[in-house]
C-alpha cells in the first residue's frame, strides 16, 4: 500500500512540475535558513553546560555606585573568594580569574601576542572541567613561575615535542616553566584562556614586589588584604545546587562591610554559571533577547515556507476534486486518501530536505565565518540531529495535515457536479495565510531598516572627542621609561601631527572606583568615577572641550590635581567645582578643570562621572594622530621606535575608528542577519504569491478571454488579477506595522542613545513590500492579459 502511495505521489509531482518546483524551492530555502538559525540558537543556549559542576557554580558580582554611576561590576575584590570559602558553610570551593588581555608569549625564536592571557587560582582546573592532560590537576602550579597552556598553544610553540618543563617568556620578560596542558576549550565555553599563570604570581608582582600602598598608612601585603581593587572574576562552587542564593548574597555583603566598614552598603549578586552567557548578574538581558528574536525569526521563515505549500495545495484543490471523488466512488476510504496526500507531502518534503542538507554542508563554512561560530554538521552529534528532526517533524506536520484533511473531505457527487467551487476556490483561510506571510516579511524589513539606521547613528554620532586618523598601541616597560624620546622621534615625522599617552583605551575605559570623597559629599552617596590616567597632552590631543578651569601643565603639582566631566559635577552636587577638594582612593587633591561630557564607553550606557588624573607613569597606551593621507608613514615611524625597545616582540596597533566599530560587532551581525532574513522571507513569500497568481490566471482563463472579446484592455485585465492580492498586502501592512514598531522599540531600549523610529521607515517598508508583490503578480497577470482570447475560449 505504501509503495502505491509513493508511486502515485511521484506521478502527481511529475505531472505538476511547476508547482512542485515552487514548493520544493520554498521549503528548501526555509529549511536551510531555519535550521542554521536554530542550530545557532541551540549553540548559544548550550554555553558552559560542558561543566559537570555547572548547576552548583555561581559567579559573584556587586552593585556599585549611586545615581547615574550605579552599575553592576563583574570584577570584584580579591579577598571575597578566600573569606567565602573559609566562613560560609555552603561554599565548597572558589576560583579567581584576572584576565590580562593580550600579552607576549615567547619560546626561542617564536613570539606571539596571546589574546587570552590570565592569572587563575589552582582550583580553576578542578571546579571547572578543565583537567590537565599533561601535568597534575591537583597541583597545576608547583611554584609561582609555573604556566599552564592549552593543547593548541603547546602545538603552536613546541610542535610534537613534550611541552612539560619547557621555559617560556611571558609578560614583561618573566621566565616561566610549562607545568600543565589542558585540552582546547569547546567553542561554547565562556572561558577561553590560552595561557594561565598562578594567581600567586600576580600577588607577588602587584603586592610583594611593588609594595603597593592602600591608604598612605599601611602597606597591603597581599590580594586577600586588598579590599579596594576590583580586579577579579570570582566563582563559588556550592556544596549543592539548592542553596538559598539571596542568603548567600547577604553573607557576602556582611563579610565586606565587616572588613571595610567605611564603604557604603555594597550589595552582592550571585549569578548561576549557566545564565552567565546570556544574562547580566542582576538577571536582566545580555543577549537572551537576541537569541529569542533569532529563534522566532527562524520559526517565521519556516512557517512562511510551509504557508506556500498550504496555499498552493488548497488553491489547486479544485483541480483535484474530481480525482478525489472518483477514488471515493471506487471504494477509497477517507483515511486512505488522507494518507495519500500525506505521503505526497512527505515526498516533496524529503526532496526539499535532501537539497537543504546539501546546501547546508556547502554553506556551513560561510555561515560559521559570518556568525563567528564553530558549528559542525556531524552525523554523530545528538543535538544537531535533535534540532533537525524536531524542525522537520514540526514543519512537515504544519504543512501537510490541513491540505490532506481538506482534499480528503470532498463529497464525491458535489465535486463531480462542480458544486464545491464557491466553498473552496475563495477559501478565506488561504487569504489569511498570505496576509501572515507578508506581515512577517514586512516586520523583518522594518527591523532591517531600524537596525541599519541605528548603526549609521552610532557611526556618525559626535562622541565629544576627535578619533579621526588616530592609532594607538601599548608600551612595554622599557619603551615606557623612554616615552619622551619616543614622542620626540615620532613628532619629527611629517606624517605625525601629535602624540599623547593614557592609562586606558578612550574608546572603552574599564577602570573605575567608588573609593572617593569630596567636600559636601552626602553620607548615603556611593558614586563611582571612571578613572582616566593621562599626561598633559591628552585633552587637547582629542579636542575634548574644556568648560571651566585649566588643563594639566605637566608640573609635579599636577599629581594632586583632578579634572572631572560635567556629569561628575552634577552627580557630586557642586556649583563652583574649581578649587574644591577631591580624594580618589589614596590620592588627595583639588579640582582644577571641568570638561564637556564625552563618550568613553559604548552608547549602550549613559555617560558616567569621569575623573582625569595626571599620572604619566601609569599611562602605558600611546596615541598617534596622523595626517590621514600619510598614515602608513606614521605607522612605520612608530614601528621603528617599537623595534628599538622590543626587537623580538610583534608590533600591534589599532586605529580608533576600527576599535570603535568593533564595539558594535553584535549589532552589525544582527543587521546583516536581518537583511538576509528579510530578503529570504520576501523571496519565499513571492514564490508563493507567484504560484497563486499563476493558478488564479489559469482558473480565470475563460473569464479573461470573454472580457478581452468584450473590449477589456490589458491594464484592466492586470488590475482584475492583481487587485485581490494587493488588498491582502495592504491588510498585511496594517497588521505588521504596530508589531514591527513594538519589536524594534524594545530592541532600541538597550541603547542609552538611540534614533527615533519615524514614519518614513514604515512607509518605505510597506511601499517596498507592495512594489515587490505587485511586480511578482504582474509577471503572470501580464502574461494572462496578453494571451489570445480565441485560444483560451477554444480550450475551455
Buried (B, 14 or more C-beta within 10 A) or exposed (E): EEEEBBEBBEEBBEEBEEBBEBBBBBBBBBBBBBBBBBBBBBBBBBBBBBBEBBBBBBBBBBBBBBBBBEBBBBBBBBBBBBBBBEEBEBBBBBBBBBBBEEBBBBBEEEBBBBEBBBBBBBBBBBBBBBEBEBBEBEEBBBEBBBBBBBBEBBBBBBEEEEBBEBEBBBBEEBEBBBBBBBEBBBBBBBBEBBBBBBBBBBBBBBBEEEEBEBEEEEEBBBBBBBBBBBBBBBBBBBEEEEBEBEEBBEBBBEBBBEBBEEBBEBBBBBBBBBBBBBBBBEEEBBBBBBBEBBBBBBBBBBBBBBBBBBBBBBBBBBEBBBBBBEBBEEEBEEEBBBBBBBBBBBBBBEBBBEBBBEBBEEEBEEBBEBBEBEBEEEEEBEEBEEBBEEBBEBBBEBBBBBBBBBBBEBBBEBBBEEEBEEEBBEBEEBBBBBBBBBBBBBBBBBBBBBBBBBBEBBEEEEBBBBBEBBBBBBBBEEBBEBBEEBBEBBBEBEBBBBBBBBBBBBBBBEEBBBBBEBEEBEEEBBBBBBBBBBBBBBBEBBEBEBBBBEBBEEEEEBBBBBBBBBBBBEBBEBEEBEEBBBBBBEBEBBBBBBBEBBBBBBBBBEBBBBBBBBBBEBBBBBBBBBBEEBBEBBBEBBEEBBEEBBEEBEBEBBBBBEBBBEBBEEBBBBBBBBBBBBBBBBBBBBBBBBBBBBBBBEBBBEBBBBBBEEEBEEEEBBBBBBEBBBEBBBBBBEBBBEBBBEBBEEBBEBBEBBBEBEEEBBEBBBEBBBEBBBEBBBEBBBEBBEBEBEEBBEEE
